[in-house]
Amino acid sequence: MLIIQTIVKQWDKSQQSEQHQQQRMCLPDRYPLHIPPAKWVMENQVLLDQQGDDIEGKRIQYLVHGKDNFIIDRFRFSLSNKTLEYKTAHSEPVLISQLTKGWVQCRYNWRRRVEQGGFIYWLYEDVTLNACFVEKLDSQIFMISEPETVFTDLTLPEQ
């Protein structure tokens, strides 16, 4: 089974002070798993655990492609190959990790345009995605070890 944990920290322009940054930095980059709020998707093949902020109530969205691929943001997980790939709008998918041992942590920042109450503003995000394949569910999987791979480079070269 694939376990994906997302931790989202969201803020707007009014929360960019050093104090706000320090508060965000003090938040953990992994949590124990609890069902619920974690939920099973893809016929119990994927456990999706969403932590942190979700100001609009729809932040973490995913796509199931065929019977084998689970896509979240720009990350594609292959259930049969137990791999994680990253794809930009201008590149072919790049293999980040073979998830046969240990787990991977991906950290990235987004900025999204939000329209709310007749106003338009930028919503800034710091996202941590933890993922692993396991045979048996362990609620402490992300707590008992460090990630095998930490991926932070979302500026892949164009191919």
Secondary structure as a PSIPRED ss2 file (coil, helix, strand):
# PSIPRED VFORMAT (PSIPRED V4.0)

   1 M C   1.000  0.000  0.000
   2 L E   0.000  0.000  1.000
   3 I E   0.000  0.000  1.000
   4 I E   0.000  0.000  1.000
   5 Q E   0.000  0.000  1.000
   6 T E   0.000  0.000  1.000
   7 I E   0.000  0.000  1.000
   8 V E   0.000  0.000  1.000
   9 K E   0.000  0.000  1.000
  10 Q E   0.000  0.000  1.000
  11 W E   0.000  0.000  1.000
  12 D C   1.000  0.000  0.000
  13 K H   0.000  1.000  0.000
  14 S H   0.000  1.000  0.000
  15 Q H   0.000  1.000  0.000
  16 Q C   1.000  0.000  0.000
  17 S C   1.000  0.000  0.000
  18 E H   0.000  1.000  0.000
  19 Q H   0.000  1.000  0.000
  20 H H   0.000  1.000  0.000
  21 Q H   0.000  1.000  0.000
  22 Q H   0.000  1.000  0.000
  23 Q H   0.000  1.000  0.000
  24 R H   0.000  1.000  0.000
  25 M H   0.000  1.000  0.000
  26 C C   1.000  0.000  0.000
  27 L C   1.000  0.000  0.000
  28 P C   1.000  0.000  0.000
  29 D C   1.000  0.000  0.000
  30 R C   1.000  0.000  0.000
  31 Y C   1.000  0.000  0.000
  32 P C   1.000  0.000  0.000
  33 L C   1.000  0.000  0.000
  34 H C   1.000  0.000  0.000
  35 I C   1.000  0.000  0.000
  36 P C   1.000  0.000  0.000
  37 P C   1.000  0.000  0.000
  38 A C   1.000  0.000  0.000
  39 K E   0.000  0.000  1.000
  40 W E   0.000  0.000  1.000
  41 V E   0.000  0.000  1.000
  42 M C   1.000  0.000  0.000
  43 E C   1.000  0.000  0.000
  44 N C   1.000  0.000  0.000
  45 Q C   1.000  0.000  0.000
  46 V E   0.000  0.000  1.000
  47 L E   0.000  0.000  1.000
  48 L E   0.000  0.000  1.000
  49 D E   0.000  0.000  1.000
  50 Q E   0.000  0.000  1.000
  51 Q E   0.000  0.000  1.000
  52 G E   0.000  0.000  1.000
  53 D C   1.000  0.000  0.000
  54 D C   1.000  0.000  0.000
  55 I C   1.000  0.000  0.000
  56 E C   1.000  0.000  0.000
  57 G C   1.000  0.000  0.000
  58 K C   1.000  0.000  0.000
  59 R C   1.000  0.000  0.000
  60 I C   1.000  0.000  0.000
  61 Q C   1.000  0.000  0.000
  62 Y E   0.000  0.000  1.000
  63 L E   0.000  0.000  1.000
  64 V E   0.000  0.000  1.000
  65 H E   0.000  0.000  1.000
  66 G C   1.000  0.000  0.000
  67 K C   1.000  0.000  0.000
  68 D C   1.000  0.000  0.000
  69 N E   0.000  0.000  1.000
  70 F E   0.000  0.000  1.000
  71 I E   0.000  0.000  1.000
  72 I E   0.000  0.000  1.000
  73 D C   1.000  0.000  0.000
  74 R C   1.000  0.000  0.000
  75 F E   0.000  0.000  1.000
  76 R E   0.000  0.000  1.000
  77 F E   0.000  0.000  1.000
  78 S E   0.000  0.000  1.000
  79 L C   1.000  0.000  0.000
  80 S C   1.000  0.000  0.000
  81 N C   1.000  0.000  0.000
  82 K C   1.000  0.000  0.000
  83 T E   0.000  0.000  1.000
  84 L E   0.000  0.000  1.000
  85 E E   0.000  0.000  1.000
  86 Y E   0.000  0.000  1.000
  87 K C   1.000  0.000  0.000
  88 T C   1.000  0.000  0.000
  89 A C   1.000  0.000  0.000
  90 H C   1.000  0.000  0.000
  91 S C   1.000  0.000  0.000
  92 E C   1.000  0.000  0.000
  93 P C   1.000  0.000  0.000
  94 V E   0.000  0.000  1.000
  95 L E   0.000  0.000  1.000
  96 I E   0.000  0.000  1.000
  97 S E   0.000  0.000  1.000
  98 Q E   0.000  0.000  1.000
  99 L C   1.000  0.000  0.000
 100 T C   1.000  0.000  0.000
 101 K C   1.000  0.000  0.000
 102 G C   1.000  0.000  0.000
 103 W C   1.000  0.000  0.000
 104 V E   0.000  0.000  1.000
 105 Q E   0.000  0.000  1.000
 106 C E   0.000  0.000  1.000
 107 R E   0.000  0.000  1.000
 108 Y E   0.000  0.000  1.000
 109 N E   0.000  0.000  1.000
 110 W E   0.000  0.000  1.000
 111 R E   0.000  0.000  1.000
 112 R E   0.000  0.000  1.000
 113 R E   0.000  0.000  1.000
 114 V E   0.000  0.000  1.000
 115 E E   0.000  0.000  1.000
 116 Q E   0.000  0.000  1.000
 117 G C   1.000  0.000  0.000
 118 G C   1.000  0.000  0.000
 119 F E   0.000  0.000  1.000
 120 I E   0.000  0.000  1.000
 121 Y E   0.000  0.000  1.000
 122 W E   0.000  0.000  1.000
 123 L E   0.000  0.000  1.000
 124 Y E   0.000  0.000  1.000
 125 E E   0.000  0.000  1.000
 126 D E   0.000  0.000  1.000
 127 V E   0.000  0.000  1.000
 128 T E   0.000  0.000  1.000
 129 L E   0.000  0.000  1.000
 130 N E   0.000  0.000  1.000
 131 A E   0.000  0.000  1.000
 132 C E   0.000  0.000  1.000
 133 F E   0.000  0.000  1.000
 134 V C   1.000  0.000  0.000
 135 E C   1.000  0.000  0.000
 136 K C   1.000  0.000  0.000
 137 L C   1.000  0.000  0.000
 138 D C   1.000  0.000  0.000
 139 S C   1.000  0.000  0.000
 140 Q C   1.000  0.000  0.000
 141 I C   1.000  0.000  0.000
 142 F C   1.000  0.000  0.000
 143 M C   1.000  0.000  0.000
 144 I C   1.000  0.000  0.000
 145 S C   1.000  0.000  0.000
 146 E C   1.000  0.000  0.000
 147 P C   1.000  0.000  0.000
 148 E C   1.000  0.000  0.000
 149 T E   0.000  0.000  1.000
 150 V E   0.000  0.000  1.000
 151 F E   0.000  0.000  1.000
 152 T C   1.000  0.000  0.000
 153 D C   1.000  0.000  0.000
 154 L C   1.000  0.000  0.000
 155 T C   1.000  0.000  0.000
 156 L C   1.000  0.000  0.000
 157 P C   1.000  0.000  0.000
 158 E C   1.000  0.000  0.000
 159 Q C   1.000  0.000  0.000
